[in-house]
Amino acid sequence: MSTAILSSKGQITIPAAVRSGLGIETGDRIEFVEVAPGSYELVAATLPVTALKGLVPKPAQPVSVEDMNAAVRRRATQAMEP
């Protein structure tokens, strides 16, 4: 497991093995994505969008277009009520 130390300025040095694994180099952008309360995933923002596949789990039960439309209608009706 790789570790890093937080400086007084809020900076860390990402270990070389982690940089290599992410495929990032000097000047590349990274994002911190919260995957659970208190747990974050480090994502290289320089990767193509296809690299994000699997980041969000599939729902337990699929939602139909009809169900989505009905939910939008319900919400719109609620927003119009005084």
C-alpha positions in Angstrom: 0.0 0.0 0.0 1.3 3.5 -0.9 1.0 6.4 1.5 1.6 10.1 1.4 1.9 12.9 4.0 -0.3 16.0 4.0 1.8 19.2 4.2 0.8 22.3 6.1 -0.3 23.8 2.8 -2.7 20.9 2.2 -0.4 19.4 -0.5 0.6 15.8 -1.0 3.1 14.1 -3.2 1.5 11.1 -5.0 3.8 8.2 -4.8 5.5 7.2 -8.1 3.8 3.8 -8.2 0.4 5.4 -7.9 1.2 8.0 -10.6 2.3 5.2 -12.9 -0.8 3.1 -12.2 -3.0 6.1 -13.0 -1.0 7.0 -16.1 -0.6 10.6 -14.9 2.4 12.9 -15.4 3.4 16.4 -14.3 0.6 18.9 -15.2 -2.2 16.3 -15.5 -5.4 16.9 -13.6 -6.9 14.5 -11.1 -10.3 14.4 -9.4 -11.3 13.1 -6.0 -14.7 11.3 -6.3 -16.6 10.5 -3.1 -17.6 6.9 -3.3 -19.0 6.6 0.2 -19.0 8.9 3.3 -15.3 9.4 4.2 -14.1 7.4 1.2 -12.8 8.9 -2.0 -11.5 7.5 -5.3 -8.6 9.2 -7.1 -9.4 9.5 -10.9 -7.1 10.8 -13.6 -9.1 13.6 -15.3 -7.0 13.3 -18.4 -8.4 9.9 -19.3 -11.2 9.5 -21.8 -14.8 9.4 -20.5 -14.9 5.6 -21.2 -12.5 5.2 -18.3 -15.3 6.2 -15.9 -17.3 3.1 -16.8 -18.2 1.2 -13.7 -17.6 4.1 -11.4 -21.4 4.3 -10.6 -22.9 1.0 -9.8 -25.9 -0.2 -11.8 -29.3 0.1 -10.0 -30.7 -3.0 -8.4 -33.7 -2.7 -10.6 -33.8 -1.0 -14.0 -36.1 2.0 -14.5 -38.2 2.3 -17.6 -38.6 5.5 -19.6 -42.2 5.5 -18.7 -41.4 5.5 -15.0 -38.9 8.3 -15.5 -41.5 10.4 -17.3 -44.0 9.8 -14.6 -41.5 10.9 -11.9 -40.8 14.1 -13.8 -44.5 14.8 -14.2 -45.1 14.2 -10.4 -42.2 16.5 -9.5 -43.4 19.2 -12.0 -46.9 19.0 -10.5 -45.5 19.4 -7.0 -43.4 22.4 -8.0 -46.5 24.1 -9.3 -48.6 23.7 -6.1 -48.6 26.7 -3.8 
